Amino acid sequence: MLIKSNIIIIMSVFCSLLNSDLYASDLTSGYVALEAKDYKVATRYFQLVIKDDPASLEAKLGLAKVYRARGKKRRMKVLVTDVLNVTPNDIDALQLQAELYLWDRDFRSAHNVFTKILEIDDQNTQALMSLANTLNALGKIEEADAIYNRTNALQE
């Protein structure tokens, strides 16, 4: 009886490790396909991960990026909102949220999100550049120029 229970425990651990490897592999494959602009394949991998782990924030962000690339704003927004409800300071999700605002030409809301990103990471050059562009769109040229200069100094 003891040998049988030990075998079951070993098999359980092995299956758990195998599932975790498959999860990581599918997630990695999704990001590789996304990078290669193979959105159909990327979608399939991210959906597989989400099916196995509906709470996977990484897979939701990956799928949101696929939807962004494919112009599916509503689907992207649902996933970004899901991630931000769990982790409100996730920089990738905040960046995507800001892009949604920019998509709608809601520069003030985008400005607020870029500001929040910079409160979390004041060296984030992508957020700095996006904030400068947003300020420029709002007609705040002097503020935009100051941030452009700050961004350039950080990149040197």
N, C-alpha and C positions, 0 to 999 in steps of 0.2 A: 504494500500500500504506500509506504514511504517513497519507494522508487518511482511509482506511478505519479505521485503528486509532484516530485522533483522534476520529472519529465514534463509535466504540464506547465510548471513554472518556467522551465527553460524554454519551452515552445512559446509560451506567452511573451517572454522577454524578446525572443527572436522575432516573433511577428510584430511586436511593437517597434523594434529597431528597423525592420524591413519597411513597415508603414511610414516611419519617420524619414527613412531614406527616399522612399517613393514621393513623399510629400515635398521634400527638399528638391528632389530631381524634377518633379512637375513644376514647382515654383521657378526653379532655375531655367527650365526649358521655356516657360512662359515669358520670362524676361529676355531670354536669348531671341525668341521669335519676335517679341516686341521690338527689340533693337534692330532686327533684320527686316522690320516692317511687314512681317508675315502675320497680319492681324487675325486671320482666321485660326491659325495654329495657336497663337498666343491666347486668344479667347478660349479655345478648347482646354488648354492647360490650366489657365486660371480658374475656369469653371470646374474642372476636376478637383482642384485643391479646395475650392469653396464647397463643393459637394461633400468632400471628405471632412472638411473642417469649416463649417459656416462662420466661425468667428475669425478666420484668417484675415488679418488686416493687410498683410503683405499682398495676398492674392487679390483682395478688393482694390487696393491701390493700383496693382498691375492692370486689372481689368478696367479700372477707371481711366488709366492712361491709354488703353486700347480704344475705349469709347471716345476719348478726347481726339485721338488721331482719326477716328472714323466719323467725327462730327455728331456723335450721339450724346447730346448735352444732357437730356433728362436722365438717361441711364448713368452717365458719369456723376451727375449730381446726387443720385440716390446712394451710390457707393461712397462718395466723398463724405456725405452727411453721416453715413453709418460709421465710418472710421473716426470722424471728428466727435461723434457722440461718445465713443469709447476713449479716445485719446485726443483731447481738444488742442494739444500742443504739438501734434505730429506735423513737422515742417513740410513733408511731401504732400500731405492732405491739405494743409493750409495753402500751399502753392497752387494746387489744383483748384481749390475754392476761389482763390484770387483770379485764376484764369477764367473760371465760370463768370465771375463778376465782369471781367474785362470783355468777355464774349458778349455780355449784355450791355456793354458800354456803361456800366455802373462803376465809374472811376472812384467815387468816394468810398464805396464798400471795399473795392480792391485796395485802395490806399490804407484802409483800416487793417486789412489782413496782412499786407506787406509790413506795416508797422508792428503788428503782433509777431510776425516771423522775426523781425529784427530785435524785438524785446527778448526773444528766446536765443537768437544767435546774431549778435551785432556785426559779425564778420561775413555774413552770408551775402556774397557779391551778386548772386542772382536776384535776391530780394531787393538789394540796394538798387541795382540797375532797373528792375521792374518798378520800384517805388519812384525813381527819378522819371521814368517814362510816364508813369501815372500822374505825377505832379505836373509834368509838361502838358499832358492832356487836359489837366484842370486849369491850365493857364498860370501856374505858379513857377515861372521860369527861373527866378533866382534861387528858389529852394531846390529845384531840379538840378541846376548847375552845381550847387554845393554838394549834392549827393553824387552827381557824376564825378566830380573831383575826388570825393572820398573813395568812391569805387575804384577809380584809376589808381589812387595811392595804395589801396589794398592789393591791387593786382600787380604792382611793381615788385 
